[in-house]
């Protein structure tokens, strides 16, 4: 599976697609939150009752380093 371009998870259509399961993000996908200058990397998305209840992601300028370190320990 290929990664998508960086997605804005605060965009209502993107958020709704993730919540409904129409858009499934894989581990390592780059996302951003609105106008933030930083991107984040998704580690996992937990669903319950058809809705997203938890997203673990690594944020900030060193998101990739933190993500890779966490994956090594995972």
Residue pairs with C-beta under 8 A, 6 or more apart in sequence:
1 26
3 26
3 28
3 29
3 30
4 25
4 29
5 30
6 30
6 31
6 32
6 39
7 14
7 25
7 29
7 30
7 31
7 32
8 14
8 31
8 32
8 33
8 34
9 15
9 18
9 31
9 32
9 33
9 55
10 33
10 34
14 23
17 23
18 24
18 25
18 45
18 52
19 51
19 52
20 50
21 47
21 50
25 31
25 42
25 45
26 42
27 42
27 43
27 44
27 71
28 41
28 42
28 67
29 41
29 42
30 39
30 40
30 41
30 42
31 39
31 40
31 41
31 42
31 57
32 38
32 39
32 40
33 40
38 59
38 60
38 61
38 63
39 63
40 57
40 58
40 59
40 60
40 63
41 57
41 58
41 63
41 64
41 67
42 55
42 56
42 57
43 56
43 57
43 58
43 67
43 70
43 71
44 54
44 55
44 56
45 52
45 54
45 55
45 56
46 52
46 53
46 54
46 55
47 53
57 63
58 64
58 66
58 67
58 70
60 66
